[in-house]
Amino acid sequence: MLRDSERLLAVNFGYLSLLAVLLPLRSPIPTVTLALNAAILASFPLLAYADSFRHGRMLGVIRDWYPFPLMLLSYREMGWFAQPHLAHRLETLWVGWDRALLAGGLRAVVESLGPVLPALLEISYALVYVLGPFSVAMLFVYGRRKRSDEFLFVFLLAVLLAYWQFPFWPSEPPRTVFPGADMPAYQSIFRRFNGWYLGGQGIHTSVFPSAHVSAAFGAAFGMLRLLPERRWVGRLLLVLAVLIATATVYGRYHYFADAAAGFAMAVAAAGISEIRSRVLASTARREKSMGWYRPSAHSASRSS
């Protein structure tokens, strides 16, 4: 049986395949996208069947970690769908809000301790790529591996809600649309690393909403709810999420509008996950009272 996170990823790759057909893309992008996504979609039931057939631990562990490379693939595919945009109307609107925020005190607060806080923001920004794997690793460490699917559902939904909107908000980051303007006063090795990495791995579809912010808060909200026995993990992730959101604006990687929208996507994902959990729990109680109850993967994960 497919896990909820796998069903969500199946919806995602189906959506990406639809975009490949509908958007005006140069050859051979549509063909490659459709073929690649078909293989990914076929892998979910194959892994699920093999896992149930073998009754071993290894395939289950693989399924716990499989979503992370697929999330990176989704990001790359969104980059393939980038459309030309030259007007920069959205960016011109958003940068005005940023300048008011930066001049209103954000820059002064960040730079109040010299290069210390700017460097901390850059380090936090770079750490966003490991927050999901770190969270799953903590579930393993504290013996709560069965909750990984529920965490992955929250985390992936937060990220994918951002990804899915990229084609509808074509935009570029402020550091490229307004080069040299509003830049941080301090240039650290950590900032150079982020610039180098984004220069080679970034996409040009959209910066709205910020997937960095949605991923960071999605991980924090997920772990606060799913690992309440070790609240330091969720609290640490929440602090990092705030630092990452600040870094996106101060470092000119994103506009404030992107960060706010990314936070909204994480809140929406956490809310959807909570409602879903309550509905499933209510259904399980009703079925149990009627003698129909069979423990689901979700109920098992919440009890361990």
C-alpha positions as CSV (number, residue, x, y, z in Angstrom):
1,M,0.0,0.0,0.0
2,L,1.3,3.5,-0.8
3,R,2.2,5.8,2.0
4,D,0.5,9.2,2.2
5,S,3.8,11.0,1.3
6,E,4.1,8.7,-1.8
7,R,0.6,9.6,-2.8
8,L,1.4,13.3,-2.5
9,L,4.6,12.8,-4.6
10,A,2.5,10.9,-7.2
11,V,0.2,13.9,-7.4
12,N,3.2,16.1,-7.8
13,F,4.7,14.2,-10.7
14,G,1.3,14.0,-12.4
15,Y,1.0,17.7,-12.1
16,L,4.5,18.3,-13.5
17,S,3.7,16.0,-16.4
18,L,0.6,18.0,-17.1
19,L,2.6,21.2,-17.1
20,A,5.1,19.7,-19.5
21,V,2.2,19.1,-22.0
22,L,0.5,22.5,-21.5
23,L,3.4,24.9,-21.3
24,P,5.2,26.1,-24.5
25,L,8.5,24.3,-24.0
26,R,11.3,23.6,-26.4
27,S,12.0,20.0,-27.5
28,P,12.9,17.6,-26.0
29,I,11.8,18.8,-22.6
30,P,8.2,17.6,-22.7
31,T,9.3,14.1,-23.9
32,V,12.0,13.8,-21.3
33,T,9.8,15.0,-18.5
34,L,6.9,12.6,-19.4
35,A,9.3,9.6,-19.6
36,L,11.1,10.5,-16.4
37,N,7.9,11.1,-14.5
38,A,6.3,7.9,-15.7
39,A,9.3,5.9,-14.4
40,I,9.1,7.7,-11.0
41,L,5.3,7.1,-10.8
42,A,5.9,3.4,-11.5
43,S,8.5,3.2,-8.8
44,F,6.0,3.9,-6.0
45,P,3.8,0.8,-6.3
46,L,6.9,-1.3,-7.1
47,L,8.6,-0.2,-3.9
48,A,5.4,-0.7,-1.9
49,Y,4.9,-4.2,-3.3
50,A,8.5,-5.2,-2.8
51,D,8.4,-3.8,0.8
52,S,5.2,-5.9,1.6
53,F,6.5,-8.9,-0.1
54,R,9.9,-9.1,1.6
55,H,8.7,-8.0,5.1
56,G,12.1,-6.6,5.7
57,R,13.4,-3.3,7.2
58,M,15.7,-2.2,4.4
59,L,13.1,-1.3,1.8
60,G,11.0,0.5,4.4
61,V,14.0,2.6,5.3
62,I,14.6,3.3,1.6
63,R,11.0,4.5,1.3
64,D,11.7,6.9,4.3
65,W,14.5,8.6,2.4
66,Y,13.4,8.3,-1.2
67,P,11.3,11.5,-1.2
68,F,14.3,13.8,-0.7
69,P,16.0,13.1,-4.1
70,L,12.5,13.3,-5.7
71,M,12.0,16.7,-4.2
72,L,15.3,17.9,-5.8
73,L,14.1,16.4,-9.1
74,S,10.9,18.3,-8.8
75,Y,12.8,21.5,-8.3
76,R,15.0,20.8,-11.4
77,E,11.9,20.1,-13.5
78,M,10.4,23.4,-12.4
79,G,13.5,25.0,-13.8
80,W,12.9,23.4,-17.2
81,F,9.5,25.1,-17.3
82,A,10.9,28.6,-17.0
83,Q,9.3,31.1,-19.4
84,P,10.9,34.3,-20.7
85,H,9.9,37.4,-18.7
86,L,11.4,40.8,-19.2
87,A,9.0,43.3,-17.7
88,H,9.8,42.6,-14.0
89,R,6.5,44.2,-12.9
90,L,6.2,42.0,-9.8
91,E,9.9,42.5,-8.8
92,T,9.5,46.3,-9.1
93,L,6.5,46.2,-6.8
94,W,8.1,43.8,-4.3
95,V,11.4,45.6,-4.0
96,G,9.7,48.8,-2.8
97,W,8.3,46.9,0.2
98,D,11.8,45.4,0.8
99,R,13.5,48.8,0.8
100,A,11.0,50.2,3.3
101,L,11.6,47.1,5.5
102,L,15.4,47.3,5.3
103,A,15.5,51.0,5.9
104,G,12.9,50.7,8.6
105,G,15.3,48.8,10.9
106,L,16.0,45.3,9.5
107,R,19.4,46.1,8.1
108,A,20.4,48.1,11.2
109,V,19.4,45.2,13.5
110,V,21.2,42.6,11.5
111,E,24.4,44.6,11.2
112,S,24.3,45.9,14.8
113,L,27.0,43.3,15.8
114,G,29.1,43.8,12.8
115,P,29.7,40.6,10.6
116,V,28.4,38.2,13.3
117,L,24.7,38.1,12.5
118,P,25.1,38.4,8.7
119,A,27.4,35.4,8.8
120,L,24.9,33.5,11.0
121,L,22.1,34.3,8.6
122,E,24.2,33.0,5.6
123,I,25.0,29.7,7.5
124,S,21.3,29.2,8.4
125,Y,20.4,29.8,4.7
126,A,22.8,27.1,3.6
127,L,21.4,24.7,6.1
128,V,17.9,24.6,4.6
129,Y,19.0,21.8,2.3
130,V,19.5,19.4,5.2
131,L,16.5,20.2,7.4
132,G,14.3,17.5,6.0
133,P,16.9,14.7,6.2
134,F,17.9,16.0,9.7
135,S,14.3,15.7,10.9
136,V,13.9,12.2,9.6
137,A,17.2,11.2,11.2
138,M,16.0,12.6,14.5
139,L,12.9,10.4,14.3
140,F,15.2,7.4,13.7
141,V,17.5,8.4,16.6
142,Y,14.6,8.7,19.1
143,G,12.9,5.5,18.0
144,R,10.0,7.2,16.2
145,R,10.7,6.1,12.7
146,K,7.0,5.1,12.1
147,R,6.1,8.8,12.3
148,S,8.4,9.6,9.3
149,D,5.6,9.3,6.7
150,E,3.4,11.8,8.6
151,F,6.4,14.2,8.9
152,L,7.2,13.8,5.2
153,F,3.6,14.6,4.3
154,V,3.8,17.9,6.1
155,F,7.3,18.8,4.9
156,L,6.7,17.8,1.3
157,L,3.3,19.6,1.1
158,A,4.9,22.8,2.4
159,V,7.6,22.7,-0.3
160,L,5.4,21.5,-3.1
161,L,2.7,24.1,-2.4
162,A,5.5,26.6,-3.2
163,Y,6.8,24.7,-6.2
164,W,3.4,24.3,-7.8
165,Q,2.9,28.1,-8.0
166,F,6.2,28.9,-9.7
167,P,4.9,28.9,-13.3
168,F,2.2,31.4,-12.4
169,W,4.5,34.0,-10.8
170,P,7.4,34.4,-13.2
171,S,10.1,36.4,-11.3
172,E,13.8,36.7,-10.6
173,P,15.6,37.3,-7.3
174,P,16.5,40.9,-6.3
175,R,20.2,40.2,-6.5
176,T,19.9,39.6,-10.3
177,V,17.1,42.1,-11.2
178,F,18.7,44.9,-9.2
179,P,22.4,44.0,-9.2
180,G,24.4,45.9,-6.6
181,A,21.4,47.5,-5.0
182,D,20.4,47.1,-1.3
183,M,23.1,44.5,-0.8
184,P,24.5,43.5,2.7
185,A,27.4,45.4,4.0
186,Y,29.4,42.3,4.9
187,Q,30.7,39.6,2.5
188,S,31.6,36.4,4.3
189,I,32.9,33.1,3.0
190,F,29.4,31.7,3.8
191,R,27.8,34.3,1.5
192,R,30.2,33.5,-1.3
193,F,29.3,29.8,-0.9
194,N,25.6,30.6,-1.1
195,G,26.2,32.7,-4.2
196,W,28.3,30.0,-5.8
197,Y,25.7,27.3,-5.1
198,L,22.7,29.3,-6.3
199,G,24.6,30.4,-9.4
200,G,25.0,26.8,-10.4
201,Q,21.9,25.1,-9.0
202,G,19.3,27.9,-9.0
203,I,16.3,27.9,-11.4
204,H,14.8,30.9,-13.2
205,T,11.1,30.0,-13.1
206,S,10.1,32.0,-10.0
207,V,11.1,33.1,-6.5
208,F,7.5,33.3,-5.3
209,P,6.7,31.7,-2.9
210,S,10.0,31.1,-1.2
211,A,10.5,27.3,-1.0
212,H,13.4,28.0,1.3
213,V,11.0,29.5,3.8
214,S,8.2,27.0,3.3
215,A,10.7,24.1,3.7
216,A,12.2,25.5,6.9
217,F,8.9,26.3,8.6
218,G,7.4,23.0,7.3
219,A,10.1,21.0,9.0
220,A,9.8,23.0,12.2
221,F,6.0,22.7,12.4
222,G,6.2,19.0,11.5
223,M,8.7,18.2,14.2
224,L,7.0,20.2,16.9
225,R,3.9,18.1,16.3
226,L,5.4,14.7,15.7
227,L,8.3,14.7,18.2
228,P,6.8,16.4,21.3
229,E,8.9,14.1,23.5
230,R,12.0,16.0,22.3
231,R,10.8,19.5,21.8
232,W,14.3,20.9,21.5
233,V,14.4,19.5,17.9
234,G,11.3,21.4,16.8
235,R,12.4,24.6,18.7
236,L,15.8,24.5,17.0
237,L,14.2,24.1,13.6
238,L,11.9,27.0,14.4
239,V,14.8,29.3,15.3
240,L,16.6,28.2,12.1
241,A,13.4,28.9,10.1
242,V,13.2,32.5,11.4
243,L,16.9,33.0,10.6
244,I,16.4,31.6,7.1
245,A,13.4,33.8,6.4
246,T,15.4,36.8,7.6
247,A,18.4,35.8,5.5
248,T,16.3,35.5,2.3
249,V,15.3,39.2,2.5
250,Y,18.5,40.7,4.0
251,G,20.7,38.7,1.7
252,R,18.6,39.7,-1.4
253,Y,17.9,36.1,-2.3
254,H,14.2,36.7,-2.1
255,Y,11.7,39.5,-1.6
256,F,9.8,39.9,1.6
257,A,6.6,38.9,-0.3
258,D,8.3,35.6,-1.2
259,A,9.2,34.9,2.4
260,A,5.7,35.8,3.7
261,A,4.1,33.6,1.0
262,G,6.5,30.7,1.9
263,F,5.5,31.0,5.5
264,A,1.9,30.9,4.5
265,M,2.5,27.7,2.6
266,A,4.0,26.0,5.6
267,V,1.1,27.1,7.8
268,A,-1.3,25.7,5.2
269,A,0.5,22.4,5.0
270,A,0.6,22.1,8.8
271,G,-3.1,22.9,9.0
272,I,-4.1,20.4,6.3
273,S,-2.0,17.7,7.9
274,E,-3.6,18.4,11.3
275,I,-7.1,18.3,9.9
276,R,-6.3,15.1,8.0
277,S,-4.9,13.5,11.2
278,R,-8.1,14.3,13.1
279,V,-10.3,13.0,10.3
280,L,-8.4,9.7,10.2
281,A,-8.4,9.4,14.0
282,S,-12.2,10.0,14.1
283,T,-12.8,7.5,11.3
284,A,-10.7,4.9,13.1
285,R,-12.6,5.4,16.4
286,R,-16.0,5.1,14.6
287,E,-14.9,2.0,12.8
288,K,-13.6,0.5,16.0
289,S,-16.8,1.1,17.8
290,M,-18.7,-0.7,15.0
291,G,-16.2,-3.6,14.9
292,W,-14.7,-2.7,11.5
293,Y,-11.5,-1.3,12.7
294,R,-8.2,-2.4,11.2
295,P,-5.1,-0.4,12.4
296,S,-3.8,1.8,9.6
297,A,-0.3,2.9,9.0
298,H,-1.2,6.4,10.2
299,S,-2.7,5.2,13.5
300,A,0.3,2.9,14.0
301,S,2.7,5.8,13.5
302,R,0.9,8.0,16.0
303,S,1.2,5.3,18.7
304,S,4.9,4.8,18.3
